[in-house]
Amino acid sequence: MADPVDTFTTQEQIDAYLSILSEKYLGNNAWVVSSTGSTVVTAAVPAITPYGNLSNRYFPTVAGLPSLGNNLKTYGELGGYFIPSNLGASIYLTKNITYSLNTSQIQTNQTYVYTDPTRFNKGRGLTLTDQSNIVSHIIDTDWMKSVNTSDVFDGNLINTDTYQKFIPYQSSYETTKTDSNGIINARYDFEFWTGDKKQTWAQTNSATKLTIDKYFNLDTKINDLLLTPGKELYSWQTDIFGNQYGLYKDIYQPRSLYRSLTSTGLLWVKTIDSTINTGPSALHLVYDNYINDYTVYSQLTGNNIINFEVFFDTLVIQLSSTVLYEKITFNYLDYSIEKSLQNFLPLTYGNTDSNALNVKGISAIGTVGNTAVTFFGGNWYNAVNKTITICTVLSAILSGTASSIIDTGGLSGLIVPVLYEIDLNSPQERVRIYPTNNTDVGNFLEYVYPLSGDSGNGVSYMESPVFCYNEDTKLFLTSFIAFSGTAQQAKIITYKIAL
């Protein structure tokens, strides 16, 4: 074929030929936009043979060599447009899209080339820079939302298991279409036998496997069935390994939130192989760490748990007078939960010593008695720093001295919030973060109350506090119900704590 450009070719002929080449080698239709200052000029450049070019939004690649072996891939082999953005393809698909031209973004005497806006939004591709933003897209996403016939489902996405996600992860539910969440659910299989005539022992998990002697232990399987008559699920948690924990408590009539909060319950554990066991059975390797502490060990093995929380690989178990913070590991060979070599010290509450109040600020207003009553207020988890802030409130007697603010012969009640912090990434002794020796003495004046018989401002009885953190104000807050004076009038006391 003769060269279409020679010494006799005019500029008009060259421009016309380049126009034809552009249309020939485009992989997608394109727009050319420019402005004269008062007028915006647009022109469409159609792709004559898009099938003859490799897909690349900004740097069209021509199939200049014949296909030999496996040197060319189809859309299907590459995953269509669901491929990394550094290959120049778009990174998501949608529908019901409309576009408009942003004339205010077009500069005079400058030319813009934009890939077919009916199909593509702006991007980077192999250009490594953001492309001009002269076209705006509006996407109508109502098609993927459920209708407002129910307050529960209004606005939720529908058919989410069939949509492409742009993260390198797929949940087991998306793979199996079976929801394994919950210790038990409506699809839980209680059958001991399987087969068309129920003649084969069902080996569904590690707990139901036959022994080395091919013996099936019917009694063990019956004992391990989750049976909670008269109880309801109070708390459900999962750890980082995928094991699930459920705390079941008695159903009280009439309903009582207070009794639910303070009563004990039964802990059940479902490991990732779907084996369900009671807490003492599933966590015996963790509980054995307290075998020499009768009070703690008897509550653990008796399955008398007040509350249960999980933060990644750390279990928080609240008992009647102790809170345990246990780091765990998981043995994937026998599906057992084991204790970590590193751990945290237990937190004791109830009747304790008053050592946590030995700080300079309190000594300036009086002398704290040797004993205190410690109330546990809960935990606040910091997901960024991977730390847990522990809230306690200590109540003690404060007596005056010659150099204190309180009269030398006076006695007062002292109710002080005490916060600790533990680092999940570095198990060690917890650190008291409030109050410290640097806490201003003025802060403690808020915590001093007349003794209960002195006036209506005293505190004769209090309940355990609740604890939270305000991200906007950067303040911890703890509140508790107190009864004051001989009239036993209830009031709510709230402390704001700035660190």
C-alpha positions in Angstrom: 0.0 0.0 0.0 1.4 3.4 -1.0 2.2 6.0 1.7 -0.8 8.3 1.8 1.5 11.3 2.7 4.1 12.5 0.3 5.7 15.8 -0.8 2.6 16.7 -2.9 0.1 16.1 0.0 -1.6 19.3 1.2 -2.2 20.2 4.9 -5.9 19.7 4.4 -5.4 16.2 3.2 -3.1 15.4 6.1 -5.7 16.7 8.6 -8.4 14.7 6.9 -6.2 11.6 7.0 -5.4 12.0 10.7 -9.1 12.4 11.4 -9.7 9.0 9.8 -6.8 7.4 11.7 -8.2 8.8 15.0 -11.6 7.3 14.3 -9.9 4.0 13.2 -7.8 3.6 16.3 -10.1 4.8 19.0 -11.3 2.2 21.4 -14.3 4.3 22.5 -16.2 7.2 21.2 -14.7 10.5 22.2 -15.7 14.2 22.5 -13.6 17.2 21.6 -14.5 20.4 23.4 -13.1 23.9 23.2 -14.1 27.5 23.8 -13.6 30.8 22.0 -14.5 32.8 25.0 -18.1 33.4 24.1 -19.0 30.1 22.5 -18.4 26.4 23.4 -17.7 24.1 20.5 -18.1 20.4 20.7 -17.5 17.6 18.3 -18.0 13.9 18.5 -15.3 11.5 17.2 -16.8 8.1 16.7 -14.7 4.9 17.1 -15.1 3.2 13.7 -13.6 -0.2 14.8 -13.5 -0.3 18.6 -13.3 -4.1 18.5 -9.9 -3.8 16.7 -8.3 -2.0 19.6 -7.4 -2.9 23.1 -9.5 -1.2 25.8 -7.7 1.8 27.3 -9.5 4.9 28.2 -6.8 7.5 27.7 -4.0 5.9 25.8 -5.6 3.7 23.1 -3.5 0.7 22.4 -3.5 -0.8 18.9 -3.3 -4.5 18.2 -0.5 -4.0 15.8 0.7 -7.7 15.8 -1.3 -10.7 15.0 -2.5 -12.8 17.9 0.1 -15.5 18.5 -0.6 -18.0 21.3 -1.8 -16.2 24.5 -0.4 -12.7 23.9 -4.0 -11.2 23.7 -6.7 -11.5 26.3 -10.5 -11.0 25.9 -12.6 -8.8 28.2 -13.9 -12.0 29.9 -10.3 -13.2 30.6 -9.4 -9.8 32.1 -12.5 -9.5 34.1 -14.2 -6.9 31.9 -13.9 -3.5 33.6 -13.5 -5.1 37.0 -9.7 -4.8 36.7 -7.2 -2.6 38.5 -7.4 1.1 37.8 -3.7 1.3 36.8 -4.7 -0.6 33.6 -6.7 2.4 32.5 -10.1 0.8 32.7 -13.0 2.2 34.7 -13.3 1.0 38.3 -17.0 0.6 38.7 -20.2 0.0 36.8 -23.5 1.7 37.3 -26.7 2.5 35.4 -29.3 5.3 35.2 -26.6 7.9 34.7 -27.0 11.3 33.1 -24.4 14.0 32.4 -24.1 17.7 31.8 -21.3 19.9 30.5 -19.7 22.3 33.0 -19.1 25.3 30.7 -17.7 27.3 33.6 -14.8 24.8 33.8 -13.8 25.3 30.1 -10.9 27.7 29.6 -10.6 29.8 26.4 -8.5 28.6 23.6 -8.0 25.2 25.3 -9.0 21.8 23.8 -10.5 19.0 25.9 -10.8 15.4 24.9 -13.4 13.4 26.9 -14.2 9.8 26.5 -17.9 9.0 25.8 -19.7 10.6 28.8 -22.7 8.3 28.4 -20.4 5.4 29.4 -17.5 6.9 31.4 -16.8 9.3 34.2 -13.5 11.0 34.6 -10.5 9.0 35.9 -6.7 8.7 35.7 -5.8 5.5 33.9 -2.2 5.4 32.7 -2.1 9.2 32.5 -1.2 9.2 36.3 -3.1 12.5 36.7 -6.8 13.4 37.2 -8.5 14.2 33.9 -10.4 17.5 33.3 -13.6 17.8 35.2 -15.7 19.4 32.4 -18.5 16.8 32.6 -20.7 16.2 35.7 -22.6 12.9 36.2 -25.7 12.3 38.2 -26.5 8.7 39.1 -30.0 7.6 40.1 -29.4 4.9 42.7 -33.0 4.3 43.6 -33.0 1.0 41.6 -30.7 -0.6 44.2 -32.7 0.5 47.3 -35.6 -1.2 48.8 -38.9 0.6 48.7 -40.4 2.5 51.6 -43.1 0.0 52.4 -41.4 -0.8 55.7 -39.5 1.4 58.2 -37.1 -1.5 58.7 -35.9 -2.0 55.1 -36.5 1.5 53.8 -33.3 2.7 52.0 -31.4 -0.6 52.4 -29.6 -2.1 49.5 -31.2 -5.1 47.8 -29.6 -8.2 46.3 -26.2 -7.1 47.8 -24.9 -10.7 47.5 -25.0 -10.4 43.7 -23.2 -7.1 43.2 -19.6 -6.8 42.4 -17.5 -5.4 45.2 -14.1 -3.7 44.7 -12.3 -5.3 47.6 -10.2 -8.5 47.6 -12.5 -10.3 50.0 -15.6 -12.4 49.8 -17.5 -13.5 52.9 -18.5 -17.1 53.6 -22.1 -16.0 53.3 -21.5 -14.8 49.8 -19.9 -18.1 48.9 -22.3 -20.5 50.6 -25.4 -18.3 50.8 -25.8 -19.6 54.3 -25.8 -17.2 57.3 -23.7 -18.7 60.1 -24.2 -15.7 62.4 -25.6 -16.5 65.8 -24.9 -19.4 68.2 -28.1 -21.1 66.8 -30.6 -20.0 64.2 -33.6 -21.4 62.4 -31.4 -23.5 60.1 -29.5 -25.1 62.9 -29.3 -28.9 62.4 -30.3 -30.9 65.5 -30.2 -34.2 63.8 -27.9 -36.9 65.2 -28.1 -39.1 62.1 -28.1 -38.4 58.4 -28.8 -40.3 55.2 -32.1 -41.2 53.4 -32.8 -43.8 56.2 -31.1 -41.8 59.0 -28.6 -44.6 59.3 -25.3 -42.6 59.3 -23.9 -40.8 62.3 -23.7 -37.0 61.5 -20.1 -35.8 61.8 -20.8 -32.1 61.3 -17.9 -30.8 63.4 -15.0 -31.7 65.7 -17.3 -32.5 68.6 -19.3 -35.1 66.6 -16.4 -37.0 65.0 -16.2 -40.7 65.7 -13.5 -41.8 68.1 -10.5 -43.8 66.9 -12.6 -46.9 67.8 -15.4 -45.7 65.4 -17.6 -45.0 68.5 -20.3 -42.3 68.5 -20.9 -40.7 71.9 -24.6 -40.0 72.0 -24.5 -38.7 75.6 -21.8 -36.1 74.8 -23.7 -34.8 71.9 -26.9 -34.5 74.0 -25.1 -32.6 76.7 -23.6 -30.2 74.2 -26.9 -29.2 72.7 -27.7 -25.5 73.4 -30.6 -25.6 75.7 -31.8 -22.4 77.3 -35.4 -22.7 78.5 -36.7 -19.5 80.2 -33.6 -17.5 79.0 -33.0 -15.0 76.2 -29.8 -13.9 74.4 -28.4 -10.9 76.4 -25.1 -10.4 74.5 -23.6 -11.7 71.3 -20.0 -11.2 70.4 -17.4 -12.5 67.9 -13.6 -12.6 68.1 -11.0 -12.0 65.4 -10.8 -15.7 64.7 -14.5 -16.0 63.8 -15.7 -17.7 67.0 -19.0 -16.6 68.4 -20.0 -16.0 72.1 -23.6 -15.8 73.4 -24.6 -14.8 76.9 -28.1 -16.0 77.9 -29.9 -14.6 80.9 -33.2 -15.3 82.6 -36.4 -13.7 81.3 -38.0 -11.7 84.0 -41.7 -10.8 84.3 -42.3 -8.0 84.4 -39.4 -6.9 82.3 -36.6 -5.4 84.4 -33.6 -3.8 82.7 -31.9 -3.5 86.1 -32.2 -7.2 86.8 -30.9 -8.0 83.3 -27.9 -5.8 83.8 -26.9 -7.2 87.3 -27.9 -10.8 87.0 -25.7 -13.7 85.9 -26.1 -15.7 82.8 -24.9 -18.8 80.9 -22.1 -18.3 78.3 -22.2 -20.5 75.2 -19.4 -20.6 72.5 -19.6 -21.6 68.9 -16.2 -22.1 67.2 -15.6 -21.6 63.5 -16.2 -25.3 62.8 -19.8 -24.9 64.1 -19.1 -26.8 67.4 -21.3 -25.4 70.2 -20.2 -25.8 73.8 -20.8 -24.2 77.1 -18.3 -21.5 78.2 -16.5 -23.7 80.8 -16.0 -26.4 78.1 -15.0 -24.2 75.2 -12.8 -21.9 77.4 -11.4 -24.4 79.9 -7.8 -23.7 78.7 -8.4 -20.0 79.5 -10.2 -20.7 82.8 -7.5 -23.0 84.1 -5.3 -19.9 84.6 -7.5 -19.1 87.7 -7.7 -22.6 89.2 -5.9 -21.4 92.3 -8.4 -18.5 92.9 -11.5 -20.3 94.2 -13.9 -17.3 94.0 -13.0 -16.6 90.4 -12.7 -20.2 89.2 -15.9 -21.3 90.8 -17.8 -18.6 89.0 -16.2 -19.4 85.7 -16.7 -23.1 85.9 -20.3 -22.6 87.2 -21.0 -20.4 84.2 -22.1 -17.4 86.3 -21.2 -14.5 84.0 -22.6 -11.0 84.5 -21.3 -9.6 81.2 -19.1 -10.6 78.3 -17.3 -8.4 75.7 -14.8 -9.2 72.9 -12.2 -6.8 71.4 -10.3 -8.5 68.6 -8.4 -11.3 70.5 -9.2 -10.0 74.0 -12.1 -11.5 76.1 -13.5 -9.3 78.8 -15.4 -11.4 81.4 -17.3 -9.6 84.2 -17.9 -11.6 87.4 -19.5 -10.6 90.7 -16.4 -8.9 92.0 -13.8 -9.3 89.3 -13.3 -8.3 85.6 -11.0 -10.5 83.6 -9.1 -9.3 80.5 -7.9 -12.4 78.7 -5.9 -12.4 75.4 -6.5 -15.6 73.5 -5.2 -17.6 70.6 -6.9 -20.2 68.4 -5.6 -23.6 67.5 -6.9 -24.4 64.0 -5.8 -28.0 64.3 -8.3 -29.0 66.9 -10.4 -25.9 66.9 -9.7 -25.0 70.5 -9.5 -21.6 72.2 -6.3 -21.2 74.2 -4.9 -18.5 76.5 -2.1 -16.3 75.3 1.3 -16.2 76.9 0.8 -12.5 77.6 -2.1 -11.3 79.6 -3.6 -8.5 81.7 -4.1 -8.4 85.5 -7.7 -8.9 86.7 -9.6 -5.8 87.9 -11.1 -6.2 91.4 -14.2 -4.2 92.4 -16.4 -4.1 95.5 -14.7 -3.7 98.8 -11.1 -2.7 98.0 -8.2 -0.6 99.3 -8.0 3.1 98.4 -4.5 3.0 96.8 -5.9 4.4 93.5 -6.7 7.7 95.3 -3.1 8.3 96.5 -2.5 11.4 94.4 -1.2 14.9 95.3 -4.5 16.7 94.5 -6.6 14.6 97.0 -4.0 14.9 99.7 -4.3 18.7 99.5 -8.0 18.5 100.5 -7.8 15.8 103.1 -6.7 12.3 104.0 -8.4 9.3 102.4 -9.3 6.3 104.5 -7.5 3.0 103.9 -10.6 1.3 102.4 -13.0 2.1 99.6 -15.9 0.7 97.6 -15.0 0.3 93.9 -17.8 0.3 91.3 -17.1 -1.0 87.8 -18.4 1.3 85.1 -17.5 -0.5 81.9 -15.0 -0.2 79.0 -14.5 2.2 76.2 -12.6 0.8 73.1 -10.4 3.1 71.0 -10.4 1.5 67.5 -7.6 3.7 66.3 -5.1 3.2 69.1 -6.3 -0.3 69.9 -6.7 0.6 73.6 -9.4 0.0 76.2 -10.2 2.7 78.8 -11.6 1.1 82.0 -13.9 3.1 84.2 -14.2 2.7 87.9 -15.7 5.0 90.6 -14.3 4.8 94.1 -16.2 5.8 97.2 -14.2 6.5 100.4 -14.2 8.6 103.5 -12.2 11.8 103.5 -11.0 13.3 106.8 -9.6 16.8 107.3 -6.1 17.7 108.4 -4.4 20.8 109.6 -3.2 21.7 106.1 -6.3 20.6 104.2 -9.3 22.5 102.9 -11.6 20.4 105.1 -11.8 21.3 108.8 -9.5 19.1 111.0 -12.4 17.5 112.7 -14.5 17.1 109.6 -15.5 13.9 107.7 -16.8 13.9 104.2 -17.7 11.4 101.5 -15.4 11.2 98.5 -16.7 9.7 95.2 -13.9 9.9 92.5 -13.9 8.5 88.9 -10.7 6.5 88.3 -9.8 5.5 84.7 -7.2 3.0 83.6 -5.9 2.1 80.1 -4.6 -1.1 78.6 -3.0 -1.5 75.2 -4.2 -4.6 73.3 -1.0 -4.7 71.2 1.2 -4.6 74.3 -0.2 -6.6 77.2 1.2 -5.3 80.5 0.0 -3.8 83.8 -2.8 -1.4 83.3 -2.0 2.3 83.6 -4.0 4.7 85.6 -4.7 7.8 83.4 -7.0 9.6 85.8 -6.5 11.0 88.4 -2.7 11.5 88.3 -0.3 13.5 90.4 -0.7 16.3 87.7 -4.5 16.5 88.1 -5.5 20.0 89.4 -6.6 20.1 93.0 -9.7 22.0 92.0 -11.0 19.0 90.1 -11.4 17.0 93.3 -13.6 19.5 95.0 -16.4 18.3 92.8 -16.1 14.8 94.2 -16.5 15.8 97.9 -20.0 15.3 99.5 -21.2 15.7 103.0 -21.8 12.5 104.9 -25.2 11.1 104.3 -26.7 12.2 107.6 -25.5 15.8 107.3 -27.8 17.2 104.7 -29.8 16.4 101.6 -26.6 16.8 99.5 -24.9 13.8 101.0 -24.8 10.4 99.3 -25.9 7.4 101.3 -26.1 4.9 98.5 -25.1 4.7 94.8 -25.5 2.3 91.9 -22.7 1.2 89.5 -22.0 3.9 86.9 -22.3 4.0 83.1 -19.4 5.2 81.0 -19.0 6.8 77.5 -16.8 9.1 75.5 -17.8 12.2 73.5 -15.7 12.4 70.4 -16.7 16.0 69.7 -15.8 17.4 73.1 -13.0 14.9 73.8 -14.5 14.2 77.2 -15.1 11.0 79.0 -18.5 10.9 80.9 -19.6 8.7 83.7 -23.0 8.9 85.4 -24.6 7.1 88.3 -27.7 7.1 90.4 -27.3 8.2 94.0 -29.6 8.5 97.0 -28.9 11.5 99.2 -29.6 12.3 102.8 -32.1 10.7 105.2 -34.9 11.4 102.8 -33.4 8.9 100.3 -34.0 11.2 97.3 -32.7 9.8 94.0 -30.5 12.0 91.7 -28.2 11.4 88.8 -24.6 12.5 89.2 -22.5 13.0 86.1 -18.7 13.6 85.9 -17.0 15.0 82.8 -13.4 13.9 82.6 -10.8 15.6 80.4 -7.4 13.9 80.1 
